[in-house]
């Protein structure tokens, strides 16, 4: 595979590299610079841009309607191979909090470890990781597009700094208050009941889309605030299996309704069990998802196939408060 590599804004060099992966291409570029007695650190590679010459990825699964494209692999590789621009990105990246802790789930004590992909790493590596994937998402986002990124205190401050460094304009930081959080079993600090979702637009001076009137209508004809009280995932959302960090359809539906129009294309580079795609299709948007774990890419496929049954799809719509509201709202217009 051939890569065209751009290194940092200050050096502004383009180099063509033959390598099987972007990581190997990066290391080869480091070697070339070492030959010139220039040592590149991780901060230099935060602005490292890799374009794949003349190649495009094949989806693992494509829905019959063509509105749900699912790719199996690492987003750091596959983001380089996406052909078209997207109108919105939602990302639920690793929080790096799987360090042997425990929590309560359905009345039972369980481990909080999500998998190898979520294990803690040094702060510097977390920030380099965030800079890299966010930069790649920026490249595939339309100029008037927006990005939503969820997190907790473990990663959200790094995400905010990365967005600012890469030229995004932060619009809001949504506080998602879970109405049914698990209890704190240590009784040594306040119960964790929130997550944060940063909403930012790609270009500081290019206007973004915000469905203000609909959000106001959903909120009882009052301006919607940046504090959303929504439940965590419901049992009926786990019919095809469960992902350890699965987001509820109620949350994803609100995000999609707020910042996209029908027919828009939405990307999720860490798509897990495909919740973003299910919400997108229920709302007549197109979806592109990337997932590196085989178990979860199969789960995403099953979930999308499940809503091909119109009865199932309609039952989902009636259970998701915002979607149910929108269908009646549009009928009244």
ZITA-V273615 format. One record per helix or strand of 3 or more residues. SS is the DSSP state (a for helix, b for strand). FROM is the first residue (numbers start at 1). LEN is the number of residues. If there is no record, write none. Layout:
{{SS/FROM/LEN} {SS/FROM/LEN}}
//
This chain:
{{b/2/6} {b/13/6} {a/22/14} {a/42/4} {b/49/4} {b/68/5} {a/75/7} {b/86/6} {b/102/4} {b/108/4} {a/116/3} {a/123/18} {b/141/11} {a/156/10} {b/169/10} {b/194/8} {a/212/7} {b/227/4} {a/235/4} {a/249/11} {b/265/4} {a/275/8} {b/286/6} {a/294/13} {a/310/10} {a/321/12}}
//
